[in-house]
Amino acid sequence: MSGYGHEGDERTFAALPPARGGAFARTWWGLSWLKALEDTALDGQQLKAGRRHARAGAVGAVSVRPGRITAVVKDRDGTAYRSDVLVREFSAEEWERLLDLAVDSAGHIAALLDREMPPHLVEDAAVAGLELLPGIGDLEPECGCEAWDHCPHTSALCYQVARLLDEDPFVLLLMRGRGERTLLDQLQARSASRAAHGGRGADDTPGADTAEGTGGMPGVSAEEAYAAGFLVPPLPAPPVAGDTPGKSPSLDTETEPEPGVDPAALEFLASDAAVRAHRMLVEVLADGASADGTSGGASGHGGPAARSTASPVAAATTAAALTVAQDAVRLAAGSPVPWITARLTSGSGRTRAEMDLATRAWRFGGAAALAVLEEEWTPDAEALVWAGNRLTEAWEDDERPALRRSGGARWTVVGAEAQLRLGEDGRWWPYLKAGARWSPAGPADRDPATALATALAAGPTGADG
């Protein structure tokens, strides 16, 4: 393979979690990648074994660089093999043609910046003699097991890479020879050069920059403005938030407090307000980045029961959105002081065991997780059909566990102390039996198979039964 890649054009992706059910790809370009694999491999049994390896999480960190993807893949007995799949790099002249095509259409750049592979770019490239997506025979395997065709290890690697491609088509462009930063820099330079010389893109037509009713004033489409956004100089750096929240004032004075006023409790509440204000400031300065670390999944699998909800952190930082009982759990979840937890437990009408479970749920997902623990809801008929379909689709026929509905939106695994609960936002929550009580076992997931795997991997929770 010829080396047209630029220095530093390499990305390493951490090992993906097991894919317990569902398809490995959902985008049209991810499915095209898998079709190239399945059309190339001569032995369907090797592909099937590779799918099992990928579902089991046997593929380690994946390195992607021009012309090659690499990972260490383990067999069921623990034997590890370095596996590579080679993809043809584009030559420098081919990249020049592809860059011209991308700059010719603002829509191409807009789609790539939105982490989508534009079909028209692939079609235009094919007309120009460039096959962006691999076809039959284009995925060349090399494996330490010395198989001459695609083996379970290279197949598993390809199945995992399909998941990466789904999220970021720049991974495919990196295989072809240019990393995202290099590619965007070159597109930026080419766009700026065309603008300086009054050049037009292929999508432009005479008169297209004159909007009806504007008196002939020039303008651009919203698509073009978005696509050219990376040409605009960056905004100044935002201010830096302090490393820690401010300290609450001390209320321990010689003046006796008014009847019913507890200075220690007020100090605690002031400290909590400072922590929440600091967290909100950090989130705003981080451009809305979530501080809870949870993920609702990559695609719209919320189902008919799903509705727009705030994140657990947003709910936790908006006191008006919480009931008194919910806010007591939030405060207890962040309190290291036993007497505060005891007062919150008593004031919210819970027992110590109930508060332990409630704070455990809160730490996994805030108010949404608490509602799943303490409230039982019954989905309507449409939502139940959707839930049944998700449970059926999440596993292969020979891997599906036996589940019985335990009322409302709860399904218990037959023969195991594990349970799935469906939240009203369409996410699945893992639960384990601890004594006589069901205890939250982890954060929610859009995929019921992943949620159940979390429950089974968690083991005994130690919750008070």
GUFIKE-487343 format. One record per atom (N, C-alpha, C): y, x, z; residue in one letter. Coordinates in steps of 0.2 Angstrom, whole numbers, plus 2048, in hexadecimal, padded with zeros to 3 digits. Layout:
<nodes>
YXZA
...
</nodes>
This chain:
<nodes>
7FA804800M
800800800M
806804800M
80B8037FCS
8118077FBS
816805801S
81980A804G
81D80980AG
825808808G
826802807Y
82D800806Y
8317FD80CY
82D7FD812G
8307FA818G
8357FF81BG
83A7FC81EH
83F800822H
83D802829H
84080782BE
83E80A832E
840805837E
83B80383BG
83C7FE841G
83A7F883FG
8387F7838D
8367F0836D
82F7EF838D
82E7EE83FE
8277EC842E
8287E8848E
8247E3849R
8257DE84ER
81E7DE852R
81E7DD858T
8187DC85CT
8187D6860T
8137D285FF
8137CB862F
80E7CB868F
8107C986EA
80B7C9873A
8057C4872A
7FF7C6875A
7F97C2873A
7FB7BA875A
7F97B6870L
7FA7AF871L
7F57AC875L
7F77A7879P
7F27A387DP
7EC7A0879P
7E779E87CP
7E179B878P
7E4795875P
7E179386FA
7E378D86BA
7DD78886CA
7DD784871R
7D7780873R
7D677B86ER
7DB77986AG
7D9773866G
7DF773861G
7DE76E85CG
7E376D857G
7E3773851G
7E777284CA
7E7776847A
7EB77D849A
7E9782845F
7ED789846F
7F3789843F
7F478583EA
7FB78583AA
7FD77E839A
80377C839R
806776838R
80B776832R
80E77C831T
81377C82BT
80F77D825T
81377C81FW
80F77D819W
80E784817W
813789819W
812790818W
80C79281DW
80B790823G
806792827G
7FF790824G
7FF78A822L
7F978781EL
7F778B818L
7FC78D814S
7FB79180ES
7F8798810S
7FA79B816W
7F87A1818W
7F07A081AW
7EE79B81DL
7E779A81FL
7E3798819L
7E6795814K
7E279480EK
7E179A80AK
7E679F80AA
7E47A5807A
7DE7A980AA
7DE7A8811L
7D97AB815L
7D27A8813L
7D27A1813E
7CC79E812E
7C979E80BE
7CE79F806D
7CC7A07FFD
7CA7A77FED
7CC7AC802T
7CA7B3801T
7C37B4804T
7C27B280AA
7BC7B380EA
7B67B180AA
7B07B480AL
7AA7B2807L
7A57AF80BL
7A67B0812D
7A17AD816D
7A57A881BD
7A37A281AG
7A679D81EG
7A579D826G
79F7A0827Q
79D7A182EQ
7A17A6832Q
7A37AB82EQ
7A77B0831Q
7AE7AD833Q
7B17A982EL
7B77A5830L
7B67A1836L
7B179D836K
7B079983CK
7AF79D843K
7AC7A3842A
7AC7A7848A
7B37A984AA
7B77AB845G
7BE7AD846G
7C27A8849G
7C17A2847R
7C579C84AR
7C379C852R
7BC79C853R
7BA79C85AR
7BE7A285ER
7BE7A885BH
7C17AE85FH
7C87AC860H
7CC7A985BA
7D37A885CA
7D47A3861A
7D079D861R
7D1798866R
7D079B86DR
7CB79F86EA
7C97A2874A
7CE7A7877A
7D37A9873G
7D87AE875G
7D67B5874G
7D17B6870A
7CF7BD86FA
7D37C286BA
7D87C0868V
7DD7C4864V
7E27C7869V
7E37CD869G
7E87D086DG
7EF7D086AG
7F37D486CA
7FA7D4869A
7FA7D6862A
7FE7D285EV
7FE7D3857V
8047D7855V
8027DD851S
8087E184ES
8087DF847S
80F7DE845V
8107DC83EV
8157E183BV
8137E4835R
8187E9832R
8177E882BR
81B7EC827P
81A7EB820P
8137ED81DP
8107E881AG
8097E9817G
8047E881BG
8057E7822R
7FF7E7826R
8007E382DR
7FB7DF82FI
7FB7DC836I
7F57DF839I
7F67E0840T
7F17E4844T
7F07E184BT
7EA7E084DA
7E97DE854A
7E27E0856A
7E17E185DV
7DA7E285FV
7D77DB861V
7D17DA85FV
7CD7D485FV
7C77D5863V
7C57D1868K
7C07D286CK
7BA7CD86BK
7B47D086BD
7AE7CB86AD
7AD7C8871D
7A87C3871R
7A67C0877R
7A47C587CR
7A07CA87AD
79E7CF87FD
7A37D4881D
7A97D387FG
7AE7D8881G
7B07DE87DG
7AB7DF877T
7AC7E4873T
7B37E386FT
7B77E886FA
7BE7E886BA
7BE7EB865A
7C17E8860Y
7C17EB859Y
7C87EB857Y
7CB7F0854R
7D17F0851R
7D07ED84AR
7D47E8849S
7D47E4842S
7DB7E483FS
7DB7E6838D
7E17E6834D
7E07E182ED
7E57DE82CV
7E57DA826V
7EB7DD822V
7EA7DF81CL
7EF7E2817L
7F17DD812L
7F87DD812V
7FB7D980DV
8007DD809V
8007DB802R
8047E07FER
80B7DF7FFR
80E7E5800E
8167E5800E
8197E57FAE
81F7E27FAF
8237E27F4F
8267E97F3F
8277EA7ECS
82B7F07EAS
8327EF7EBS
8367F57EBA
83D7F57ECA
8407F07E7A
83E7F17E0E
8407EC7DBE
83F7E57DCE
8397E47DFE
8377DD7E0E
83B7DA7E6E
83D7DE7EBW
8417DB7F0W
8487DA7EEW
84B7DE7E9E
8517DD7E6E
8517D67E3E
84C7D47DFR
84B7CE7DCR
84B7C87E1R
8477C97E6L
8477C47ECL
84D7C37EFL
8517C87F1L
8587C87F4L
85C7C47EFL
85C7C57E9D
8617C27E4D
85F7BA7E5D
8597B87E5L
8577B17E5L
8597AE7EBL
8597B27F1A
85B7AF7F7A
8627AE7F8A
8667B27F5V
86D7B27F6V
8707AD7F1V
86C7AB7EBD
86E7A77E6D
86E79F7E9D
86B79E7EES
86A7977F1S
86C7977F8S
8717947FAA
873794802A
86D790805A
86A78C802G
865788806G
85F78D808G
85D792804H
858796805H
85A79A80CH
86079D80CI
8627A0812I
86279C818I
865796817A
86579181DA
85E78F820A
85978E81BA
85278D81EA
84F793821A
85079981FL
84D79E822L
85179F829L
85779E82AL
85A79F830L
85879A835L
856794832D
85378F836D
84B78F837D
849795836R
842797837R
83D792832R
83F79182CE
83B78D828E
83A791821E
83579181EM
834794817M
83678F812M
83B79080EP
83D78B809P
83978A803P
836785802P
8317847FCP
8347877F6P
83B7857F5H
83E7877EEH
83F78F7EEH
83F7927F3L
84079A7F3L
83979C7F1L
8337997F3V
82D79B7F1V
82C79A7EAV
82E7947E7E
82D7927E0E
8317977DCE
8387987DED
83C79C7DAD
8397A37D9D
8377A67DFA
8347AC7DFA
82E7AD7DBA
8297A77DAA
8247A77D6A
8267A87CFA
82B7A47CDV
82E7A47C6V
8307AB7C4V
8337AF7C9A
8357B67C8A
82F7BB7C9A
8297B87CAG
8237BD7CAG
8227BF7D1G
8247BC7D6L
8237BE7DDL
81F7B97E1L
81A7BB7E3E
8167B67E7E
8177B87EFE
81B7B47F2L
81D7B57F9L
8177B37FDL
8147AE7FCL
80E7AC800L
8087AF7FDL
8037B2801P
7FD7B57FFP
7F97AF7FBP
7F57B27F7G
7F07AD7F3G
7E97B07F4G
7E47AE7F1I
7DD7B07F1I
7DD7B77F0I
7D97BB7F4G
7D87C27F4G
7DE7C67F6G
7E47C37F9D
7E97C77FBD
7E97CA802D
7E57C7806L
7E47C980DL
7DE7CE80DL
7DF7D480EE
7DA7D980DE
7D87DB814E
7D27DA816P
7D07DC81DP
7CE7E381EP
7CF7E6824E
7CD7EC827E
7CB7EB82EE
7C57ED830C
7C37EC837C
7BF7F1839C
7BF7F2840G
7BB7F8843G
7B47F6843G
7B27EF842C
7AB7EE842C
7A87F083BC
7AC7F2837E
7AA7F5830E
7A77EF82BE
7A97E982DA
7A77E4828A
7AB7E5821A
7A87E381CW
7AC7E5815W
7B07DE813W
7AE7D9816D
7B27D3814D
7B57D081BD
7B97CB81BH
7BC7C8821H
7B67C7826H
7B77CA82CC
7B27C9831C
7B57C4836C
7B27C383CP
7B57BE841P
7BB7C1844P
7BC7C8844H
7C27CB847H
7C87CA842H
7C77CC83CT
7CD7CB838T
7CF7C4836T
7CA7C0836S
7CB7B9836S
7CF7B683CS
7CD7B8842A
7D17B6848A
7D87B8848A
7D97BE845L
7E07C1845L
7E47BD840L
7E17BB83AC
7E57B7835C
7E67B0838C
7E27AD83CY
7E37A683FY
7E97A7844Y
7E97AC848Q
7EE7AD84DQ
7F57AE849Q
7F57B2844V
7FB7B3840V
7FE7AD83DV
7F97A883BA
7FC7A2839A
80079E83EA
7FE79F844R
80379C84AR
80979F84AR
8097A6849L
8107AA849L
8147A8843L
8117A783DL
8157A5837L
81879E838L
81479983BD
81779383CD
81E793840D
81E798844E
824798848E
82A79C845E
8287A1841D
82D7A583ED
82A7A8837D
82D7A5831P
82B7A882BP
82D7AF829P
8327B282DF
8347B982CF
82E7BD82EF
8297BB831V
8237BF832V
8207C082BV
81F7BC827L
81D7BD820L
8217C181CL
8277C181DL
82C7C5819L
82B7CC81CL
82A7CD822L
8297D4825L
8227D7822L
81D7D3821M
8177D581EM
8187D8817M
81D7D4813R
81F7D680CR
8237DC80CR
8267DE812G
82A7E5812G
8307E5815G
8337DF817R
83A7DF81AR
83A7DB821R
83C7DE826G
83D7DB82CG
8437D682CG
8437D2831E
8497CD831E
8507D0832E
8517D5836R
8577D8837R
8597DC830R
8557DF82DT
8567E3827T
8587DE822T
8547D8821L
8557D381CL
85B7D081DL
85D7CE823L
8647CA824L
8697CF822L
8697D5824D
86E7DA823D
86F7DB81BD
86A7DB817Q
86A7DC810Q
86D7D580DQ
86B7D080FL
86D7C980DL
8757C980EL
8777CB814Q
87E7CB816Q
8827CF812Q
8807D5810A
8837DA80CA
8847D7805A
87E7D4803R
87E7D27FCR
8837CC7FBR
8837C7800S
8877C1800S
88E7C3800S
8907C8805A
8977CB805A
8997CE7FFA
8957D27FBS
8977D57F5S
8987CF7F0S
8947CA7F0R
8957C57EBR
89C7C17ECR
89D7C07F3A
8A37BD7F4A
8A97C17F2A
8A97C77F3A
8AE7CC7F2A
8B07CC7EAA
8AA7CB7E6H
8AB7CB7DFH
8AC7C47DCH
8AC7BF7E0G
8AD7B87DEG
8A77B67DAG
8A17B87DDG
89B7B67DAG
8987AF7DCG
8947AC7D8R
8917A57DAR
88A7A67DBR
8877A17DFG
8807A17DFG
87D79C7DAG
87779C7D9A
8747987D4A
8747917D5A
87578F7DBD
8767887DDD
87D7857DCD
88278A7DBD
8897877DAD
88A7847D3D
88E77F7D2T
88F77C7CCT
89777C7CCT
89977C7C5P
8A177B7C5P
8A37757C8P
8A97767CCG
8AB7707CFG
8A876E7D6G
8A37717D8A
89F7707DEA
8A37717E4A
8A87767E3D
8AC7787E9D
8B27737EAD
8B376E7E6T
8B87697E7T
8B67637E9T
8B87607EFA
8B575A7F2A
8BA7547EFA
8B674F7EEE
8BA7497EBE
8BE7467F1E
8C47457F0G
8C97427F5G
8CC7487F9G
8CC74E7F7T
8CF7537FBT
8D57567F7T
8D77537F2G
8DC7567EEG
8DB75C7EAG
8D475E7E9G
8D37647E5G
8D276A7EAG
8D37697F0M
8D276F7F5M
8CB7717F5M
8CA7787F4P
8C377B7F4P
8C077A7FBP
8B977A7FAG
8B5779800G
8AE77B7FFG
8AA77B804V
8A377D804V
89E778807V
898777805S
894773808S
89277580FS
890770813A
88E77281AA
88877781AA
883776815E
87D77B814E
880782813E
88578380FE
88778980DE
88B78C813E
88E788817A
89278B81CA
88D78D822A
88878A823Y
88378C828Y
87F792825Y
87D79281FA
87A79881DA
87E79E81DA
88479E81CA
8887A481CA
88B7A5823A
8887A2828G
88B7A382FG
88A7AA831G
8857AD82FF
8847B4832F
8897B982FF
88D7B782AL
8937BB827L
8997BB82BL
89A7B6830V
8A07B6834V
89F7BB83AV
8A57BE83BP
8A57C3841P
8A37BF847P
89F7C384BP
89C7BF851P
8A27BE856P
8A17B985AL
8A67B7860L
8A67BD865L
8AB7BD869P
8AB7C286EP
8A67C1873P
8A47C6877A
89E7C587BA
8A07C1881A
89C7BC883P
89E7B8889P
89F7BB88FP
8A27B8894P
8A27BC89BP
89C7BC89EP
89B7C18A2V
8947C38A5V
8947BF8ACV
88F7BB8ADA
88E7B88B4A
88C7BD8B9A
88E7BC8BFG
88C7C08C5G
8847C08C5G
8827C58C8D
87B7C68C9D
8787C18CED
87C7BF8D3T
8797BB8D8T
87E7B58D9T
87C7AF8DCP
8817AA8DEP
8857AC8E3P
88B7A98E4G
88F7AB8EAG
88C7A88F0G
88F7AB8F6K
88C7A98FCK
8907A38FFK
88D79F902S
890799905S
89479C90CS
89979890DP
89D79A913P
89979991AP
89A79D91FS
89779B925S
89B796929S
89779192BL
89A78B92FL
89878C937L
896792939D
895793940D
89B795943D
89F790946T
8A5792949T
8A578F950T
8AB791954E
8AB78E95AE
8AD78795BE
8AF784955T
8B177D956T
8AB779955T
8AA774959E
8A4770959E
8A476B953E
89F76A950P
89F76694AP
89F75F94CP
8A175B947E
8A2753948E
89B751949E
89A74B94DP
89474894EP
890747947P
88A748947G
886747940G
88774D93BG
88B75293CV
88C757938V
88775D93AV
883760936D
87F765937D
88176B933D
885770936P
887776933P
88277A92FP
87C77B932A
87777F92FA
87577B928A
874774929A
872771923A
87777191DA
87E77191FL
88377191AL
883778917L
88277D91BE
882784918E
87C785913E
876782914F
871782910F
87377E909F
87677890AL
878774904L
87D778900L
88277B903A
88777F900A
8847858FCA
87F7888FFS
87B78E8FBS
87778B8F5S
8747858F6D
8717828F1D
8757808EBD
87B77E8ECA
88077C8E7A
8827838E4A
8837888E7A
88578E8E4A
8807918DFA
8797908E2V
8747928DDV
87478E8D7V
8747888D8R
8747848D2R
87A7858CDR
8807868D0A
8867878CCA
88578E8C8A
8827938CBH
88179A8C8H
87C7998C3H
8767958C4R
8717948BFR
8747918B9R
87878C8BAM
87B7888B4M
88078D8B0M
8847918B4L
8887968B0L
88479B8ACL
87F79D8AFV
87A7A28ABV
87779F8A5V
8757988A6E
8727958A0E
87779489AE
87E79289CV
883791897V
884797894V
88579D897L
8877A3894L
8817A6890L
87B7A4892A
8757A688EA
8747A1888A
87979D886D
879798881D
873793881D
873791888G
86E78B889G
86778D88AG
86679388BA
85F79588CA
85C792892A
856790892S
85278D897S
85179289DS
8527908A3A
8507948A9A
8497928ACA
84678D8A9D
84078B8ADD
83978E8A9D
83A7918A3G
8357958A0G
82F79089EG
83078A89ET
82B78589BT
82C784894T
827782890S
828780889S
825779888S
829775884G
82676F882G
82276F87CG
820774879G
81C774873G
82177586DG
81E777868A
822779862A
82377385DA
82076E85ES
821769859S
82176285CS
82375D858G
82475685BG
81E75285CG
81A754861H
814751863H
81574D86AH
81B74A86BG
81D746871G
81A740871G
81873D86BG
81473786BG
81973186CG
81772B86BP
81B72586CP
81E724873P
81B727878A
81E72787FA
82372C880A
82473187BA
82973687DA
83073387CA
835736880R
83C734880R
84073A882R
84673A880S
84A740881S
84B741889S
84974788BT
84A748893T
84D74E894T
85174F899A
85475689BA
84E75A89DA
84F76189DS
84B76589FS
84A7658A7S
8457688AAP
8457688B1P
84A76B8B5P
84D7718B1V
8527748B4V
8597708B4V
85A76D8AEA
8607698AEA
8607638B3A
85A7608B4A
85975B8B9A
85A75D8C0A
8587648C1A
8597668C8A
8607688C9A
86476A8C4T
86B76C8C5T
8707668C4T
86D7608C3T
87275A8C3T
8707558C8T
8737568CEA
8717528D4A
87174B8D3A
8767488CEA
8767418CDA
87073F8CAA
86C7438C6A
8677418C3A
8607408C7A
8617428CEL
85B7428D2L
85C73D8D7L
85673A8D9T
8567358DFT
85773A8E6T
8587378EBV
85873A8F2V
85173E8F3V
84C73A8F1A
84573C8F2A
8437428EEA
8467428E7Q
8457478E3Q
84974D8E5Q
84F74C8E7D
8537528E9D
8507568EFD
84D7528F3A
84A7558F9A
84575A8F7A
8417588F2V
83C75C8EFV
83F7628ECV
8447618E8R
8477678E5R
84A76C8EAR
84D7698EFL
84F76E8F5L
84A7718F8L
84476E8FAA
83F7718FDA
83B7768F9A
83B7758F3A
83877A8EEA
83B7808EEA
8427808F0G
8457878F0G
8477898F7G
8447868FCS
846788903S
84178C906S
843792908P
83E79790CP
83E795913P
842791915V
84379091DV
83F78A91FV
83A78B923P
836785925P
83977F928P
83F78092CW
84277A92FW
84577692AW
848779925I
84B775920I
84677191CI
84077491AT
83B770917T
83876B91BT
83876C922A
835767926A
83A761926A
840762926R
84575D926R
845759920R
84575C91AL
844759914L
83E755913L
839757916T
832754916T
83374D919T
83674E91FS
836748923S
83B743920S
84174591EG
84674191BG
84473E915G
83F741911S
83D73E90BS
83773990CS
835738912G
82F734913G
829736911G
82873D910R
82274090ER
81E743914R
818744914T
814748918T
81574F916T
81275491AR
81375B918R
80E75C912R
808759912A
80475A90CA
807758906A
80A752907E
80E74F901E
8137538FEE
817756903M
81D75A901M
81A7618FEM
815763900D
8127698FDD
8107688F6D
80D7628F5L
80B7618EEL
81175F8EAL
81675C8ECA
81C75B8E9A
8207618E7A
8217668EBT
82476C8EAT
8207708E5T
81A7708E5R
8157738E0R
8177708D9R
81776A8D9A
8187668D2A
81F7688D0A
8247688D4W
82B76A8D2W
82C7718CFW
8287758D2R
82977C8D0R
82677D8C9R
8217788C7F
81E7798C0F
8227758BBF
8277708BDG
82A76D8B8G
8307688BBG
8327698C1G
8387658C3G
83675E8C4G
83B7598C2A
83B7528C3A
83574F8BFA
8347528B9A
82F74F8B5A
8287508B8A
8277568BBA
8217578BEA
8207538C4A
8257528C8L
82574E8CEL
8237478CCL
8267448C7A
82473D8C5A
81D73D8C3A
81A7428C0V
8137418BEV
80E7428C4V
8117458C9L
80D7468CFL
80D73F8D3L
81373C8D4E
8147378D9E
8147308D6E
8157308CFE
8167298CCE
8107288C7E
80E7228C7E
8097218C2E
80B71C8BDE
80B71D8B6W
80E7198B1W
8087178ACW
8087128A9T
80370F8A4T
80770F89ET
804713899P
807713892P
80670D88FP
80A70B88AD
809705886D
803706881D
80170187EA
7FB702879A
7FC707874A
802708871E
80370D86CE
80371486FE
806715875A
80571B878A
7FE71D87AA
7FA71887CL
7F371A87EL
7EF71C878L
7F1719872V
7ED71B86CV
7EF72286AV
7F672386BW
7F872A869W
7F572F86EW
7F472E874A
7F1732879A
7EA733878A
7E672E876G
7DF72E874G
7DE73386EG
7E3732869N
7E2736863N
7E373E865N
7E973F869R
7EA74686BR
7E474986ER
7E1745873L
7DB748877L
7D5749872L
7D474586DT
7CF746868T
7D074C863T
7D774D861E
7D875285CE
7D8759860E
7D9759866A
7DA75F86AA
7D476486AA
7CF761869W
7C9766869W
7C4765863W
7C076A862E
7BB76985DE
7B676485FE
7B276185BD
7AD75C85DD
7A875F862D
7A6765861D
7A1768866D
7A476B86CD
7AB76B86DE
7AE76E873E
7B2769877E
7B2762875R
7B675D878R
7B375C87FR
7B775C885P
7B475A88BP
7B375388CP
7AF750890A
7AF749891A
7B4747896A
7B8742894L
7BE740898L
7BD739899L
7BF73789FR
7BF7308A1R
7C672E8A3R
7C97288A1R
7D07268A3R
7CF7248AAR
7D47278AES
7D47258B5S
7DA7218B7S
7DC71C8B3G
7E17188B4G
7E871B8B2G
7EC7168B0G
7F37188AEG
7F371D8A8G
7F57238A9A
7F67298A4A
7F272F8A7A
7EC72E8A9R
7E87338ACR
7E17338A9R
7DF7398A8W
7D873A8A5W
7D57408A9W
7CF73E8ACT
7CB7438B0T
7C57468ACT
7C474C8ADV
7BE74F8AAV
7B874E8ADV
7B374B8AAV
7AD7498ADV
7A974F8AFV
7A77508B5G
7A37568B7G
7A775C8B9G
7AE75B8BAA
7B27608BCA
7B875D8C0A
7BB7618C4E
7C075F8C9E
7C77608C5E
7C875E8BFA
7CE75F8BBA
7D07598B8A
7D67588B7Q
7D97528B4Q
7DF7548B0Q
7E074F8ABL
7E67508A7L
7EB74A8A8L
7F174B8A9R
7F67458AAR
7FB7458A4R
7FC7408A1L
80173F89CL
80873D89FL
80D74189EG
81473F8A0G
81773A89BG
81C73789DE
820732899E
823736893E
82473C894D
82774088ED
822743889D
81C74188AG
817743885G
814749886G
81574D88CR
81275388ER
80C752892R
807756892W
801756896W
80175B89CW
7FF7588A2W
80075C8A8W
7F975E8ABW
7F77648ADP
7F17658AFP
7F07648B7P
7EB7618B9Y
7EA7608C0Y
7E37628C2Y
7E27648C9L
7DC7668CCL
7DB7638D2L
7D57618D4K
7D375E8DAK
7D37638E0K
7D77618E5A
7D77668EBA
7D57628F1A
7CF7628F3G
7CD75D8F9G
7CD7568F6G
7D17528F9A
7D174B8F7A
7D77498F3A
7DB74E8F1R
7E174D8EDR
7E17518E7R
7E574E8E2W
7E67528DBW
7EC7568DCW
7EC75C8DAS
7F17618DAS
7F37638D4S
7FA7648D2P
7FC7678CCP
7FA76E8CBP
7F77708C5A
7F47768C4A
7F877B8BFA
7FE7788BDG
80277C8B8G
8077788B5G
80B77B8B0P
8107788ACP
80D7738A7P
81176F8A4A
80F76A89FA
80E76E898A
80B76B894D
80A76D88DD
809767888D
80C768882R
80B76287DR
80476287BR
80076787CD
7F976787AD
7F4765880D
7F0760880P
7EC75E886P
7E7764887P
7E4767882A
7DF76C883A
7E2772886A
7E8774885T
7EB779888T
7ED77888FT
7EF772891A
7F0770898A
7E977089CA
7E476D899L
7DE76D89CL
7DB77489DL
7DC779898A
7DA780899A
7DE78389FA
7E47818A0T
7E87838A6T
7E57818ACT
7E377B8ADA
7E07788B3A
7DA77C8B4A
7D677D8AFL
7CF7808B1L
7D07878B3L
7D578A8B0A
7D67918B1A
7D97928B8A
7DD78D8BBA
7E078E8C1A
7DC78E8C7A
7D678B8C7G
7D178B8CCG
7D47878D2G
7D17888D8P
7D37858DEP
7DB7868DFP
7DE7818E1T
7E67818E2T
7E77838E9T
7E37818EEG
7E47828F5G
7E977D8F8G
7EA7778F4A
7EE7728F6A
7EB76E8FCA
7EF76C901D
7EC769907D
7E9762905D
7E2761906G
7DF75B904G
7DF756909G
</nodes>
